[in-house]
Amino acid sequence: MAAIYSLYIINKSGGLIFYKGRMDTNDSLRVASLWHSMHAISQQLSPTTGCSGIELLEADTFDLHCFQSLTGTKFFVVCEPGTQHMEALLKVVYELYTDYVLKNPFYEMEMPIRCELFDINLTQAVQKDRVALLGR
């Protein structure tokens, strides 16, 4: 079973609105902010026109997969190197976000996600894909 170390959702201005993982709050905020900045810089420095930013960052000890929605919200996972099907999982997370967060009448845009149905369905989606989300 592959492991996902952490899952992040960042709003279009770079604010962390959802995090699931093992790091403390300050470290997760730093990682989210750093990734938002790197993603924005990569869009501007790319030699190809219409580049949407970094989609995969491979390192010795982890892979970072990123999906950016049309509204600029970024979904990214940090996982074991070589973990398969993360792009598909990120699209499922995006669908869950649109179904359970954006359609929630009590959710305010760009604010942290506090939605029990989203959490439950996210856990089920991750388990269905046979990966372990190592959270608190």
Disulfide bonds with the S-S distance in Angstrom:
none
